[in-house]
Amino acid sequence: MVDTLTLTRPDDWHLHLRDGDALRTLVPASASWARRAIVMPNLRPPVATTAEAIAYRARILDAAAGTDFEPLMTLYLTDRTEPAELTRAKASGVVHGVKLYPAGATTHSDAGVTDLDRVTPALERMAELGLPLLVHGEVTDPSVDIFDRERVFVERVLAPLVERLPHLRVVLEHVTTKEAVAFVEQAREGVGATITAQHLLVNRNAMLVGGIRPHLYCLPILKREEDRQALLRAATGGSPRFFLGTDSAPHAVPTKETACGCAGCFTALTALPLYAAAFEEVGALDRLEAFASFHGPDFYGLPRNEGTVVLERTSHATVPDVLPLGDSTVRPFWAGERLAWQLRN
């Protein structure tokens, strides 16, 4: 039995760091293991311009003082995003992607795109610049069941978009279904996907059977066991199209444990042990490094990291019940559960 794993320093290719006082908790949690992270722009108001991304980056770096953590910034795509703004973003050297939220699909997505036709000039400029489109892949049609929204998005929106703009680089973020996995596997060059720890570890039964567990509620929502198995095969199969993206999305406990709770799982602090548990489940610990450390930078055209982190087997580590989040608290994914792996300090 393997008792230690030495990995090239990983990155997180999908991360929510929030803003304000929360940064003081959230940035160190990710910096404890990730060298870089693609930072989501869905603040309120959203990070929609290059100037706003540069200012947000400065706040993150201030919270990261004493670490080597590097935030990779993104812009929030809106119906009003101008191609010239994307040219400025690319020239800045700090913006590495543009996030597509279908309007109303998830947290703080009300300023998102209402119709892809409205942003065609922006998407065409991104294709010219090599600036990746990072996609929250769910339709918002109320007639579509919530468990089918990703599958329908791939069929109705993403597949035609990928065909129409053959040079646009696309990341289908937090992929959750077997159909989406199959699409990414068979798509043209320049299409990739991130996978979260929670979607690798549990299915929708964990959230719903025996009582509702609000801290397992995220969007896209947890899916069927057959989908989880497809994700495990994709993550551990060695394909460079799939890479680590936690989608760690913290919400204060009172906003989760309420009549209409927020969507998101906080995994940043224990992300690597969680991923290791998923890979060990299918006997693929030897493939964790490529998924966590190589595929993401290769896709984004960035150098692989040079440092290392060490995971060691443990019999006594558990996920904390609560952690500070600004002036409140956050309950992590798998709170109180025992971990088989922990980061060596």
N, C-alpha and C positions, 0 to 999 in steps of 0.2 A: 504493500500500500504506500502510495506517495504521501509524504508528510509535509513537504514544502514545495512551493511553486515560485520560481523566479521569472517574472515577466518584464519585458521591456515596458517602460513607463507608458501606461495607457492614456487615452484621451476620451472625453465624453462628447459625442457628436450630436447631443440634443439635451439641453439643460435649461431649467428655469431658475434664475437667481433672484427674481423679484427686485426690490429696490429699497432704499431707505435703511432703517435699522436692521431689517432682515438680512441685508448683505453681510453683516458682521458674523452671523451664524452660518449662512449658506455658502459663502465663498470658502472659508476654511474647511468645511466638510468635503467639498469637491477637491480642493487643493491638496488634501491629504493623500490622494492617489492619482489624480488626473493632472497631466501637464498642461493640457489645453482643453477648452470646451467651446462648442458652438452654443452661443447664448441666445435664447429666444427673446423676441422683441415685443411680446404682448403685455407690456406695461399699460398703465392707464394714466395719461394718454400713451398710445403706442409709439415705439421707436421707428418712425417712418422716414426720417431723413438721415443723411450722412452726418450732419452736424449733431443730431440727437444721438446717433450711435457712438460718435467720438466722445461726447459728454458722458454717456452711460458707461462706456469703457473706462473712463477716468475714475468714476465712482467705484467700479468693480476693482480696479487696480489698487485703489486706496484701501479697500477692505482686504485685499490680498497681500498687504505689506508684510514683508518677511518671508514670503513664499516666491516660487518661480512660476506661479499660475498665470497662464495667458488666455484671456477671453478672446474668442473669435466672434466678431459681431455679425448681426444680421439686421436686415431691414424688414419692416412689416409692409407687405404688399397691400395697397388699397386701390379702389377704383380710380383714384386720382394720381397714382404714382406716374411720374414723368420719366421717359427714357433718359433725359439728361441727368436726373437724380441718380440713376443706376450707373451712369458713366462716372459721376463723382464718387459713388460708393466704391467702384472697382479701383479707381485711381487712389483712393485713400489708403489702401493697403491693409486696412483693419476690418473691412466688411467682406465676409466670405460666403454669404448666401442671402437669399431673399425668401421670406416665409409667406406661403400661401395659406391663409385661413379662410375657408368658405364662411361667409358672414353667418354668425350664429351657431357655428359648429362646436365651440368649446369655450373655455375661460377667456374672457376679454377678446372675443372674436367679432364683436358687433361692428367694428370698423373694417372687417375683412371684405373680401371680394364677393360681389353679388352676381357677377356674370363674367366668365373668362373672356368673352369678346371685348369687354371694356378694357382689359389689360393686355390685349394682343401686342400693341406697340412696345410695352414694357418687357414682355416675354421675349419678343424678337430681339430687343437690345441685349437682354441677358444672354441669349444664345450667342450673339456676336461677341460678347465680352468674356464668355466662359464662366459666368456667374451662376452658380447652381440655384435652382428652385427647390425649396424645402417644403414639402407638401403635407398638410394635415388632410389625410385622404378620407373624408366622410362627406356624403351628401347631407343636406339639411331638409330635404323633402319630407314633410310630416307624414306622408303616406308610406314611407320606407321604414321598416322595423329597425330599431336601434342596433340590433345585432347584425344587420345586413348593410349598414350604411357604408362601410368600407368597401365591401364587395361591389356594391352598386356604383360607388365613386370610381373604382378602377374601370368598370365597364363603360360607364357613361362619359366620364370626364378624363381620366388619366390616360387610358389607352389611346383615344383620339388625339390628345395633346402631344403625347410622345411621338406619334406618327406624323403629326402636322409640323412639328418643330424638331427635325432630326438632329440638330446640333445642341439643343437645350439639355443641359445636365440636370438630372432630377433625382432627388432623394425622397422616397416615400417613407415618411417618418413613422416611428412606432407601429410598424406593420403588425397586424393581428390575426389575419385569416389565411387559410390555406390557399384561397384564390389569389390573394395579393402576393403571397410568396411565389406562387406559380408565375404570376405576371412578371415579377422582378427577375426570376430565373430565366425567363424566355425573352425578355425585352432586349432591345438594341443596346449597343454600347452606350455608356453614360447614364445608366439608370441603376440606382442602388437603394438600399433600405437600412434603417436602423431598427433594432429590436431591444425592447426593454426587459429588465429582469423580471418584473411582475408577470408579463405575458409569457415568459418562459417557465415560470414556476407554478402558476395556478391558473385554473379555469374559472368560469363564472359560478360554478357551484360553491367555490370558496367564499364568494361574496354573498350568496343568496340562500344557501341551504342551512337550515337551523337558525335563521335570523339574519337580518341585513347587517353587513359589516361595512360601514361607510368609508373606512380608511382603505378599503380595497377598490373603491369606486374611482375609476379614471376614464378618460376618453382618449382614444377609442376604448370602449368598454371591454372587460374581459370576455373572452369568447368560449367556444366549445372545446372539449378535450381534443378532438381531431385537429382543431386549429393550433392548439398548444403543441401537439406533436409535430405538426408541419413547421412551426417556428423552431423547435428544437433541432429538427433535421437541417433547417436552413442555417442556423447559427453555428452548428457544430460540423457542418458538411464541408467546410473549407472554401466555399465560394467567396471571392473578394467583393461580391456585390452586397454582402451583409456585414454590418459592423455595429459596434456598441454605441447605443444612445439611451441614456437612462430615462429621459423624459421626467426626471425628478421634478415634481411640481408640488411644493409645499403649500399647505393651507393651514391656518390656525385651527386648533381643535374646535372652537365654537362654530366655525364656519363649515366644518365637516359633520359635526354631530348636531344637526338641526333638521328642521322639516324639509328643507331644500338644500342639501349639502353640495359643496363644491366638488368638482372632479379633479383628481390628481393624487398620485402616490409619492411620498417623499422617500427616495431610495439612496440619495447621494452619499450619505455617510457610510453605508454598508454595501455599496454597489458591487464591488469586486467579490466579496464573499458570497453575495447572492448569485452572481453570475457563475461563480465556481460551483455552487450547489447545483445549478441547472446543468452545467456541463458534466459534472460528476454523475448525475442521474443517468446519463446515457453513455458513460465511460469515455468521455472525450476531453478530459482535462488537458491533454496534450495539444488541443486545438484552441484553447482559450486565448493564448497569446496573439495568434493571428487575428482573431475576431476583435480583441480588445485593443491591440496595439499597432496592427499593420494595415488592415483593410481600410480603415477610415482615412488616415493620412494619404494613403495611396490614391484613394478616390478623389480627395480634395487637392491633390498635387502638392502636398506639403511633406517635408522630411519626417521620417520616423524619429521618435524620441531616442535619446542616447542613454538615459538613466534606467534604473530598474526599480521594481517594487517586489516585495516578497510576501506571499501568502503562506501561512502555516496552519496546519491542522490543529484544531482545538476541541476540547470537550466541555469548556466552561463559558464560552462567549455567548452572549445573547443580544438581540436587538433591543436598544433602550425603549422603555415604555413611552417616554416623552422627551423632547429636546426643546431648548429655547428657540423662539422665533420672534425676534424683535421684542415687543413687550408682552407677547403671548407664548404659546407653546405649540408644537407640532408633534403628531404621533406618527412615527415612521411605519413604513410597510413592514409587515412581519413583527410588529412590536411584541416583545416578550418571548419570541421564539428563539430557540437555540440555533447557533450558527456552527457549521462544521469547519469553517475557515475564518481566519482573521488576518488583518494586515499586521505585519511585524513593524513595530515602531523603530 
